[in-house]
Amino acid sequence: MKDRYAKLDISKLPVSYKKEFEEMYSGTSGFTDEDLNDVFAENFNEMYSLVEKNYPVAIKNGGVIKKVGPEKVKVIKPKKVKKEPVSVPSALKKKLSIEDIEFIESSLRNDESSTDAELISHFVTETGITEANAAKWVKLRNKYLAAPVEKSISYSERTKLKKEARKSKDVVKTRDDIEFDRKSKKNIGETFYDDNGKEWKCKGYNAKLDECVLEDAEGKEISSCLKDMYTTNPVTKRQKGNLVDECKDTLKEAGYTVKEHKAGTKSLKRSVPRPEKVIIKERVEDTFTPILKDLTGSEEKEKENKEIIAVMEEIKGLFTTFMNRLSNLADDGKLKQLQKIKDLLKDIID
């Protein structure tokens, strides 16, 4: 490449050709960097062939343009090349966040105007990777441009699909219809009940048995799938004395409210769940989403902020309940209670 570049009279080339050759020359330190030479080789060869064909006077050794009559031109039909999705070496993705990988892949797939040297500089600036690794990404540029659009799934999309596939396989429902990821460490210490109402503590997932290990109060251990257990004592639920309170709790969770009769007895007021409850939940979700997003984004971040994320999720749930209660108090005209909440919030903020 260095020898052929020396033969070119750049001044006799169009501006676009001149710019391309000069950027390849500067991007490879005068064609002395072997790694970068490999990246630009294909583009250089293509450009040089066009110069030989269209601008032979720009080659210092000279050249003659061959005049070919139309009758001698042979039409060659382009071969149909089967387009395949791009396979990226895992070493290139190391230490890069999902956002960085998606940014690089999107640039390679859609940016047809920037030169290879410009892309390398752009990737180094935006993602912080080394110039050598940026050059290896750019070397895949033609593959990304040739990849079929319908099969060009981004790295984050592929990661999401894999996680969903694993989750659907590992998530089971208990007998009382509560979902659990049977392999999750969050299950350790959780209480479950069998058909007889006996209490069992989860000690975690055993990969060899492909079951969860449960322990009773006496230290006896069993292996069982969580789908055969309950999260609440089924025997206690069947006792008549607790049915009223259970119904009240269930209906309250569904959005019903308890109203006092003039006689002093309590009764349930049947009503359709208030639409504002749905709105409040959505607004709280919108508020906490950007906060939690800042704490996540990569496996390293999630691991580092694991405890903070857990606390924030609890605060989000409490905040939703608080806003619903606040809405109820306002509807019921409970001025004194609202004033107490206002004073308490002032104390917390101050």
N, C-alpha and C positions, 0 to 999 in steps of 0.2 A: 504494500500500500504506500509506503514511504517513497519508493522508487517511482512508482507510477504518478504519485502526486507531484514529484519533482519535474515530470515531463509536461505538466499542464501549464498553459499560459492563462492564468485566471482572468486576466484583463479582457480576454476575447470571449468570455462566457457570459451568458445572461446573468442578471443580478441574483435570481433565485438559485441558480447553479453555484454561483460564486459564494453566496451565503452558506449553502449546504456544505460545500467542501471546506470552507474556512472553519465552520463550527466543528466538523469532524476532526480537522487538524488540531484545533485548540483543545477539544475535548479529550484527545488521546495524547496530549503533550507532544505533538509533532509525530504521531504514530509510533511512540516509543513504549507506551503502556500496553503490554500484550493482552491483559484481561479486557481492557476497553477496546483494543483492536478487534477482538472476537465479536464484541457487541456491534461495532460499526461495519464489520467486513461486508455483510450482505448488502447494506445500503450503499457502501462505497463502490462495490462491484457493479451494482445496477446503474449508479450514476455515471461511472466511467464508461460503461457500454453505451449509454445514451450520448455521451460526448463523442465517442468514436463514430457513432452512426450519424449524429446530427451536426456536430461542431468539430470536424476533424482538424480544422485550422487552429484549434486551441491546443492541439497536441504538438509539442515543440519539434518532434521528429517529422511532422507534416502528415498529410493523408489526403486521400482522394475520395470524394463522395461517389459511390457507385450509383449510376442512374439505371434504375430498373423499370422497364416498361410495364404497364398495367397487366399485359397479357402474361408476363412471367411471374407475377406475384401469386404466391401460393397461399390460399386461405387456410389457416390452421385453426381448427375448432378447439377451444380450450377444453382440457380434460376436466371431467367432473371429479372434484376432490371431495371425499367424504369429510364433512366437518365434524370434528370431535371437540368436546369440552376441554378446557385447558387444565392440565395436571401440573400443579405447582409443588416443588420439593418442600417438605415440611421444614427444612432448615431455614428457608427464606422467611417463613412465618414466625419463627422463634422470636420472642420478646416484642412482637408487634401486637397492638390491641386490635380488636375486631374492626373498630372504626378505621384504623390506619390501613388494614388489609383491604377493606372495602373501597377506601379512597384510591389506593394504588390500582386495584383491579378495574375500577370505574374509569380511571384516567387512561389505562392501557386499552380499554375496550372502545372508548369514545373519542379520545383526542387524536385526530389524524393530522392536525396542522403543526403541532410542536415537533421540533427535531428531537432525536434521541438524547443529545447533550442537554437540551432544555428540560426534558423529563427527568433525567438523572439529577440535575441540580434541584428541580422542584421537589422530588421525593426526599432528597437529603434534608432540604429546608423544612418541609411540612411534617415529616415523620421522625426525623432524627437518625435514620439508618445510615450505615456507612456508604461511601461512594461505590465501593466494590459490590455491595449487596444491591444497591439501586441499579447498577449496571446489569446485574443478573436478572432483575425484574424486567428491565427494559428489553433485554434479549428475548423475552417472551412476548413482546409487543405484537408481532405479526400473527402469532397464534391466537392472541386475544381478539385481534381485529377479524380473523377468519372464523372464529368460533361462532356457532349458530346462536342467534339471540335467544331462542326459546330454551336453549340448554345452558346459557350463561348464568348460572345461579351463583350469587355472591357468597363469599365465605361466611358472613353472618347468617344468611338464609340457610346454608347447608348445616351450620352449627345448630340453628334453631330446630330444623327438621330432625336432626339426630337426637337432640334432647327430648323433643316431643315423642319420638318413637320409643326411646328408652323409658320415658315417663309412663306412656300408655301401657307398657309391658309390666312395670313394677307397681303401678297404683292399683290397690284393691279396696273394696268397700267392706266395712264391718257389717255384722248382722243388723245393726240399726242404721245402716246406710250412710256411714261416715267414711270419707276417702282418706287413705293413708298410703304413703310411699313406703312399701315394706322394707326397702333397703336403706331408708334415711336414718341418720344418727339422731335425728330429732325425736325419734320414737323412744329412745332410751329413757327409762324412768316413767313413761306413760302408764296409766292404769287401765287394764282391760278386765272384762268379766266373762265367765263361761255361762252355759245355760242354767247352771244351778246357783248363779249369783256369787260364785267364789271369785275373789280378787286376785289378779295376777299383775306383776310388774314386768315391763318389757326390758330385757337386758341387751337387745340389739339383734341384728340380722346375722345368721350363720350361713356363710356362702357354701360350705360343704353340704349342709342339710337343705339349703335353699328354703329355710324357714326362719321365723323369729323365735328367739329363746325367751320363755316367760318363767317367772319365779314367783312362788306364793310366799305368804308370811313366814312359813316354816323353813324356807330355803329350798323347797323342792322345785326342780326345774323340768319344764316340758318344752318340746318344740311344736309350734303350731302356726298355721297361717292366720293372719289377722282377720281374714274374711269369716272365720269361724267364731270370732269373739264379739263382744259388745263394748261400747265405750261408757255406757251407764248400766247400772245393775238391773237386769231384766226382772228379777224377782221383786225388788222394791217397787218397780213401776207397775207390776201386776196387783200390788196391794191396793185395796179400794180406798183406804184412808188418804192416799197420796194423789189420787186421780184428779181431784179438784185443783190442788196447787199446780200439778203438772199441766193441766189444761190452761190455767191462768198464765203460767210462764210461757207456754207455747204460743198462746194468742197475743201476749205482750210482744214477743219477739216478731210476730207477724204484723205488728202495727196497731193492734187494738189497745184501747185504754180502759182503765177501771174507774168508774164513776160512783160517787157516794149517793145513796138514796136519802131522802129527807128523814126517813125513819132511822138512819144510822147504819143500815146494813150495806154491804158492798155488792155490787153486781157488775157484770161485764156489759159494756156498751158495744154492740156489734157495728162495725163500720168498715168501709173499704180502706185499705192502707193508703195513707195520705201521699199524694204525688210528690209533695215537697221532701218527703223522706228519701225518695229515689234521687231527687235533684241534689239534696245535701250530700248524699253518698258520692255522687259523681263529682261534685265540687271539691270535696275533701280528697278524692282520688287525684283530681287534677292538681291540687295544691302540693300533695306529697310526691307525685311522680317525678318532677324535676329534682327534688331534694334527694330522693333515693337513687336517681339516675347518676348524680354526681358521686355517689358512694360505690357505684358498680361500674360496669363497662368492660371489665376484664376479670379473669379468674384471680389474678393477684390482688386487684382492688377488693373484690368480694371477700377474699380470705382475710385481708387486712382489716376490713370494716365489718366483719361478721357480727360482732356483738352490737355495734352501733345500729346496723341494719335491723337486727331483731328488736331492739328497743324502739326504733322508729316505726316499725310495723305495728307494735303494741300501741304506741301513741296515736297512730293513724286510726286504729279501731276505737280507742277511747274518745278521740276527737269526733268521730262520726256519731257515737252514742251521745256525747255531750251536746252536739249541735241539734240532734233530734229532740233531746230533753228540753233544750232551750226553746225550740219551736213549740213544743207542747205547753211550756210555761207561759209563753207569749200568747198563745191561743186561748189559754184558760184564764188569762188576766192576773197571774200570780206576781204582782208588782214587788212585794217584799222580797220574795225569793230571787227575783231578777236583780234587785238592788244589791242583795248579798253577793251574788255572782259577780256583779260589776266591781264591787269593792275588793273581792278576792282577786280578781284579775289584775286590778290596779296594784295590789300588794305584790303580786308575782312579777309584774313587769318592772315595777320600781325597785 
